[in-house]
């Protein structure tokens, strides 16, 4: 069975907890770390306060980019794996569905009080979802001769 960039991406996404989210408004880029959960369609979910800079910027410009470091080279494992995902972000009122909310909470060990507040709208925090339009996988372990693999899904 051959290894595909798309298959590896589906394997890598749930294996990491933090992504770097890049937003841009007024020609001023901004990057922040957020905990995330990915569904089986490769969409990324996180909870943020509506007061944060990235949440405010996403309200003005829905285009964003996520970077996920899967593996950094070491002296014993000299290879690099990283994902870059471009897409559009939407704010989700309440939850993205109970199955996603429960999986997010379980993966990231988020407190029940936070999750309850998101569900009933009594907190300043809410769910956001990145809907990917393109991927770039940089993987020197599985593709040593051509590590940059790119594809669009739209």
Secondary structure as GFF3:
##gff-version 3
##sequence-region A 1 154
A	DSSP	alpha_helix	5	13	.	.	.	ID=ss1
A	DSSP	beta_strand	18	25	.	.	.	ID=ss2
A	DSSP	beta_strand	28	35	.	.	.	ID=ss3
A	DSSP	beta_strand	37	38	.	.	.	ID=ss4
A	DSSP	beta_strand	44	49	.	.	.	ID=ss5
A	DSSP	alpha_helix	53	60	.	.	.	ID=ss6
A	DSSP	beta_strand	63	71	.	.	.	ID=ss7
A	DSSP	beta_strand	81	92	.	.	.	ID=ss8
A	DSSP	alpha_helix	98	108	.	.	.	ID=ss9
A	DSSP	alpha_helix	112	120	.	.	.	ID=ss10
A	DSSP	beta_strand	125	139	.	.	.	ID=ss11
A	DSSP	beta_strand	148	152	.	.	.	ID=ss12
###
